[in-house]
Structure formats: C-alpha cells, structure tokens
Amino acid sequence: MRVINFIIENILTQASVTIALIAMLGLILQKKSAGQVISGSLKTMLGFMVLVAGSSIIVGSLTYFGKIFAEGFHMQGIVPSIEAINGQAMNELGLGRDIALTFLAIFVFNIIIARFTKWKYIFLTGQAILWMATMTTVFGYFAGLRGITLILVGGFIGAVFAVAMPAIAQPFVRKITGSDDIALGHFCTVGYVFEAGVAKVFGEKGDKKKSVEDLKLPAQLEFLQDTYLSVMVIMVPLYIITAAFAGADFASTLSGDTHYLMFAFLQAIQFVVGVYVLLAGVRLLLGEIVPAFRGIAMRLVPNAKPALDCPVLFPFSPNAVIVGFITTTIGCVIAMFVLPVFGLAMILPGMLTAFFAGGTAGIFGNLVGGRRGAVIGGIAHGFFITLLPALLVTTFNSMGFVNTTATDVDTVTAALLYAWLIGPLLKAF
Amino acid sequence: MFGFGKKKTKKPKQEFIEPEVAVITEENKDEVLRTISMREKELNQADREGKAKIYEDIGMTYLKIKEDDQAIDALEKSIQYKKTLGDGYKTLLRLYNKKRAEAAKMNDDKSLQIYMEKMDQMMQISKDVTRGVR
C-alpha cells in the first residue's frame, strides 16, 4: 500500500510523467515495439522538460519588460504569445498534468463527436489542440473546476471547438479550394468568419467584385523566412525603445554592470531564445503523441474530413495572404493605441499571428468581398484579434501570468465562455 | 398574420459537387502515354525549373488516365526540383488525402501514417513558399 501511495503521490502527480504515460498509451495502442514505446515515452518526457526550460527563459525576459514598460509608459504592455501562456500554465501554475490530460480528452471527445454525429471533422493540428487544452484548463481552473471535472469539461469544450470551427469554416473552404475533402483546422476561425462578415458588409459585390489575385504583388515575404528572426525583428526595437523611455536611471537598476540599452537588447534576444526552446520542447512533446492519436482517430472515423493547419489554404489565394498579413498588422497597430483609451491594456502586435491568422483571414475577406473586402476586413480582423485577448488580461494578471496574453482567437473565445458563462453559473449554483 | 403558422418551404440543400476530372477512354490512353514518354525525353535538356514543369505536366496527365500512383510519383519529383504552389501542389495534396482515406478504410496504419506525414510536409512547403524560403 505504501508503494502504491508513493507512486500516486510522488510519481503520477508529476506532469512530465503523466505526459509520457499518455504517449506510452498511444504507442502501445499502435502496437509499437517495446523499444519504440520506451524511446517515444522518454522523448515526450524530455519535450515537456525542454518546454518548461523555455518558459522560464521567457518569464525572466517578460518580467524585465513589464517593469521597464510600466516605468516608461505608465501602463501595462502585454506581449501576446500563446506559447508563453502555455509554458507558464504548465510550469509556474503547475497545471501541466491537467493540461496533458485535457489534451488527451480533446482527442477522445473529437473522435466520439466525429464518429457519432454528422460533423465528421478530425482536428489534426496538434499544436493548436495543446493551446486549446491550455486555455480550457487554465480558465476551468479559474472558474473553480478541479480534478476529473476540469479535464472532462475542458476536453468536451475543446473537442466541440475542434469540430465546430472546421464545420463553420467549411462553406468558405469549399469555395476556396473547390473541393470538400479537406477542412481547415486552425483555432483562429472566429476571426476568419468575422473578417468574412465585415467583407460581406463593406466589400465589393456582384460584378464589381475583383479578386486581389488579379493584382501583381511581391511574391515573397523575405523578412518572415525564419520564424525566430521575425520575432526578433519586433522584439529588439520594442525592448530598446521601451528601455529608452524608462530612462537610464531606472533601467540601470535592472541591468547591473551592463549598459541599460545593451541589456534591453540582450533581454529581447532572451525572449526569442525562450520561444525557440519552448517550441523545440513542444515539437518533441507532440512528436510521438500526435501521430499515434491521429492514426487512431482516422481509423476509428474512416470517413472523417481531416482538418489541417492554415497553410492548406495559402496555395489557393497567395496574394490574399499578403494583403491579409499587411492589413491585419495595420489593424493590430491601430488597436494597440486605441484599446488603452478605453482602459484596456496595450497589446503589442505579434508578427507570427499577423502572418498566419492574418494571411488566412485575408483569403476569407477576398473571397467574400473582393479587394475592398480583403482590405477593410483585414484591418477589422487585426483590431478584433487584438481586442479579444485584451479582454483576458485582467484575468491572466490575477492568475499570476507575467505580462502576456493568448493569441489564437478560438482559444480566447473558449476562455471567455468560461469567464463569462461557466464561471458565473458555477458560482450561482 | 405575420406569416405565423405558415409552413416554410425548405430550400433543398445544395450538395457540393466535386470538380470532374476529364476522363480519358481506353482508346486514347495509349496516345496519352505516348505524350508522356515524349515529355520524358525533354527532361534531359531541361534545367531544374524546366524539369519541375515537365514532371508537373506528366503528373497531371497521369491523373487524367487515373494512374494515381504514377501521378504522385511525377508530382513529387516536380516539387523536389522546385517548390511551387500551383496545380501540381494542389493535386498532390488531394491525391495524398485520397490515399490517406483509402488507408483509413483498409485499417492500414502504416500507409495512413505515411500519407499523413506527407500531408504534413505539404503544409511545410506551403509555409516555405509563401514566406519565400528556397
């Protein structure tokens, strides 16, 4: 009995062990060899530890940034990063085990919904499911849910999103791809549909509708070639300018013997290093789990439509991707200055979200409202995807998250569902 | 009044019709194969970009005579020579998905994983080409 208690209290409570056991389950169900099961489980555990290390680096950098931003601009400056939210929730908040089990629950509920309803979508973007599991777990926990209830409610809500979002996007995806056999699995769909709605109202109509695909635009976005370089391009000036505004007197108290501007530069690089390490951890973590479970899902629902990551749409409307990226960035910058006027925190623009979510949203805007729809819709989309995460800042702050908020708007919507509906309902009864 | 109680006539739901691939009959299948072998001869003189284009054409021609495996082989070669997001890319993604669905129906996990991985690679190619990575 003492041995069992020891295992339950000291081993199974460790998030890294839980995650490794989930991977082990997937590998065993796939009838892998003993060697593959052991190496896959250990790699998954290693992935979790790397993720945690990345999170610590990000938190260190963001703590510094929060201090200089508050001193320099007398308000809170928030860096939108779902990776940072995930890392902090897994590590600093100690919700790693619950997030891992919710992640598994989303997979299981997704299979059940696809198997027994007419919505045959299997969500295959593993990273996005991890972000969704993070948000449902964090906000479920904040709403007062614990243990198995937290996991099952989070798993069910996450799975409903995993099926509903591709289903909502599918009428658009059919028109974009000219085919009904592939779906879109990216948790920014609320934003895409929002852009389509704006494009419908303000865009070109009927014969006047002209596609951006008829325009000649630069074909490549060289500065975005490397994920980490594109993060660096934003973070370095942001940190240095903020440090300059904070002033030498204040910033030097944080920088020790190093010049305060040089220290700001190094801290910006530290942030990028943190994202690099964290994402390397995520890749290791999901490398074994995702193939195992999506294989199982596809075999259990053989007539399923695979919901793939957003680049699935890029080839069908490449110009709209560029227009969407530029207009979404403009919308994000407008929102950055406008939201503080209404008492909300200043959300700094995130280049990667603007590219992937903005680019895909551009395709929707162009489809529905042509050139004008893509431009007006894109700017509105940028504003929208900055506004929604801004609404979560107070809650994130009260939970102990450091100067960051979520990005992918479907995960933010799920969080708002908890904050505005499930939480109050639980408190009422 | 206000149309209450009136039976709403439900619009029939429009079914989505998959785009038809032009079907080539057995008689001119030989002719198509001859065209393919002529195109293959052009490969020797072509540069990388030219080879990518020729393989793309060959792949699309194989698709017309429903030789999916040959089409996949040619389209994969085309993308190896040059990453593009044209018709060849879109067709290859569709063929991978078709193969994946067949593997799922046959409960063939090995093939299923192979085609899922290939679809993952297609997503990476789409990202790379859009961002200008060569």
Interface residues (C-beta under 8 A of the other chain):
Chain A: Q30 L124 R174 T177 G178 S179 D180 D181 I182 A219 Q220 L221 E222 L224 Q225 P291 R294 G295 M298 R299 P302 N303 A304 P306 L308 D309 P311 V312 F314 P315 F316 P318 V321 F355 G359
Chain B: F16 E18 P19 L85 G86 Y89 K90 L93 R94 N97 K98 R100 A101 A104 K105 N107 D109 L112 Q113 M116 E117 M119 M122 M123 Q124 S126 K127 V129 T130 R131 G132 V133
